[in-house]
Amino acid sequence: MNLATFAHSEVLAPFFFLIGMQLRNETAHIKQILLPSFAAIGGMVFPALIFLSLNSDPLITNGWPLVMPTDIALVMLVLLALGKRVSVELKSFLLALAVADDLLSILVLAGKYSGALKLTEVLASIGAVLLGAVIGKVPLEKIFINFVNFIILPVYVVANIYPTITDGLDLSSSLGNSIITARLLGKVIGITLFALLGVRLFKQPLNLKKSELLAGSAFAGMGLAVSIMIANLSYATDSLLNQAKAGLLISAVISGVVGSLLLIITNRSNSK
């Protein structure tokens, strides 16, 4: 068994099952997740619009959904590293946002790529989400969540990204740069705008400082696993696929750095 074995999207079945579980648990508190879910829509629409505006080649624009997903595992790892600089409210907001984000991304995946998905991929993604939503709970749930976040997702991402890195990251491709721009700017603009709009529409408090909202919006630009799966379905040539994966990797790093700096700088300013 080699690394390429773990690059297949079927490996993500436990992750999609977890999304289904989280969806059922989160919808039990619909009032609490309404605002983050609405913000998630903005954080998906704006990156897609920016990506489409930056590209005209149909071979490239076919992959527009890959700029939308957020990986909560990546985000939570960074938040964990930041420790007390991150409020409980921000963690809760990002968790609810990422669950809604993942669900909407799966719906797009099912609608746009249904003809391209193999039966095993359908069962491992859409089927796993539905199964997780029906079951809702599993024994040793915390262990299962850690298994998904710290083993399944990293193994899948490494298996897909490693060949791209060893072949040499293309840092100047128009596809890769458009992904970086769409994810970073689109997430920050879309989530911030829709969150503030949602406060007015739903008459709910945000419970976040403006600096936390901006940082959280930047963190949402960290998306690899589901985005890589979409890239694999969107691009047939190794050249475009490697450019897309390079863009996703770089945008995840930049988003994490920008979000972290925003929290660190504002925390220092508030402590003076």
N, C-alpha and C positions, 0 to 999 in steps of 0.2 A: 504494500500500500504506500503510495507516494503522496506528496503534498497536493498534487492536482486533484486527487480523489475528493479532497475537502473543499474544492472550489465550486462544486455543484450546488445549486440552490436548495436541493433537497436536504442538505445539511442544516438549513435554517428551520426545519420543521418544529423543533422545540421552542425556538424564538417566536414563531407565529402562534404556536399554542399558548405561550405566555401572554402574547398580545390579547388573545381571546379571553384569557382569565382576567387580565387587568381591565379589559373593556367591561366585563360583567361587574367587576368590583367597583369600578369608577362610576358606572351608570347608576349605581345604587345611591350615589350622592350627586344627582344631576344638577342641583343648584350650585354646588361648589365647583363643578367642572365646566359650567356653561361659559364663563368668561374665558378661561384658558382654551377651550375648544374653539370658540369664535376667533380668538387670536391665532390659533393654529391655521385656520382657513386663510387668514391674511399672510401667514408665513409660508403658505404653499402657493397661493395665487401670484404674489409679487415675484418670487424667484422664477416661476415659470414664464411670466410675462417678460421679465428682463432677459432671460435666456433666449426666448424667441425673438426679441427685438435685436439681439446681438448677432443672430445667425439667420442666414437666408437659405443655406443649402439644405434641401429636404433630407439628405442623408444624416445631417447633424441634428436638425430640429426634431427628428423622430424621437430623440431621447429626452425631450423636455421634462418628462416626469421625474428624471433622476435628480433634479435639483430640489425636490420637495421634501423628502423624508428627513427626519431627525433621529439620531441614535441616542436613546436615553442612557444606554450603558456608557457611552463615551462621555456624555455630559455629566453623569453622576460621578464618574472617575475623577474628572477635573474638579467638581464641586467638593468631593471628598478631600482632594489634595489642598484645596483652599481653606478647609476647616471652618473655623468660627467666622470667617469673613462672609460666609453664605448663610442667609437667614432661612428658617424653616419655611417661611412663606414662599421664598423663591424656589426652594426645592419642590414644594407641593405644586406650585404653578407650572414648573417645567415638566414634572411627571405627568400631570393631567394634559398638558399641551402635547407632549410626546406621544401619549396613548392615542389622542385624537388624530394627531399627525400620521401615526402609523396606520390607523384604521382607514383614513381617507386615502393614504397612499396605496393601500391594498385594494381599495375599491377602484382606483385608477388603474392599478395593475391588472385587476380582473377585467375591467372594461376595455382597456386599450390592447392588452397583450394576450387575451384569452385564446386567440388562434395560434399564438406562438408558444404558449405553455404546453409542455408535455403533461400527460395524465399524472405522472408522479409529482411534477411541480405544482399542479393544481391541488392535489391532495396534501402536499407538504406546506402549502401556503394558505389558500382559501379554506381548504378542508380543515387544516390544523387550527385556524382562527375560530371557525365555527365550533369545533370540538372543544376548544378551550373555553369558549363562551357558554357552552352547555354545561360543562363540568364545573367550572368556576373555582374549584379548590382541589388541591392535591396534597397527599401526605408529604411532610418535610418540605413545605412550600418554600421556605427561605433557602434551603439547600438547592432546590431546583432553580430558583431565580439566580442564585450565584453561579450555578453550573452553566446556565444560559448566557449570563452577562460576561463571565470571566473565562469561559472555555469555548462554548459554541461560537459566539460572535467573533472573538479574536482569531480563532482557528480559521473561520470562513474568510475573514478580512485578510489575514496574512496569506492564505492560500491564493487569493485573487490578486493581492497587491504585490507580493514578492516577485513574481515574474516581471512586473512592470518596473520595479525598482532595479532589478538586476540588468534589465535591458537598457536602463538609463532613463530617468524621468525627463519627459519633454516639458520644459518650463516655459516654452514660448508659443505653444500651439493656440490657435484661436478658440478651439473647442475647450481646452483646459482652462484658459483664461476667462472664457465666458461662464464656465461653471463656477469659478472662484468668485467672480463679480456677482453673479446671480444669487449664489448662496449667501454670501456675506451681506451685500446691500439689500437683497430681497427679503431675507429673514428679519433684519433689523427694521427696515421700513414697514414691512407687512405686519409683523407681530406687534410692534409698537403702535402703529396706526389703528389696527383692529382692536387691540386691548383698550386703548383710550376711547374708541368709538363704542365698544361693548359696555364700558362703564356708564355711558349715557343711555344706551339702548335698554340695558337690563337693570339699570338703577342699582348696580352692585359696586361696592368699593373694590379697588384693585388690591389693596393691602400690600403694595410694593412701592418702594421709592422709585422715582423716575430713573435713577442711575441703575437700580436693580433690574428694572424692566429692560433697559438698553443692554445691560450685560447678559440677561437671560435670552434676549433676542439674538445676540451675537452667538451665544452658546448653541442655539438651535441650528446654527449653520454647520454643526458637526454631524455629518451623516455619511455612513459608509456602507453598512451591510445591505440594507434594502436598496440603496442607490446603486451599489455594485450589481445587484441582481437585475435591476432595471437596465443598467448599462449593458449587461451581457445579453439581454433580450433585444436591445435597441440597435447595437452595432455589430455588423457581421465581419468587419475587417479588423485585424489585430492592431493596425495603426490607430483607428478611431477609438477602439476599445482601450488601448493603453493611454491615449490622450485623456479620455474621460476619467479613467482611474487615477491618473496623475492629478487631474484637476480636483477630484473628490478628496484625495489625500491631502493636498496642499490647502484646500479650503477648510478642511477639518482642523488642521493645525492652526491656521490663521484665525479661525473663529474662536478656538479655545484660548489662544493668546490674547486676542482683543477682549473677549469677555472677562478673562482673568485680570487684565490690566485695568479695565473699567472698575471692577470691584475693589482691587487693591488701592488704586488711586483715590477713589471716593471714600473708602474706609479711612485712609490716612487723613484726608481732608476733614472728615467728620470728627476724627479723634483729636484734632488740634483745638 
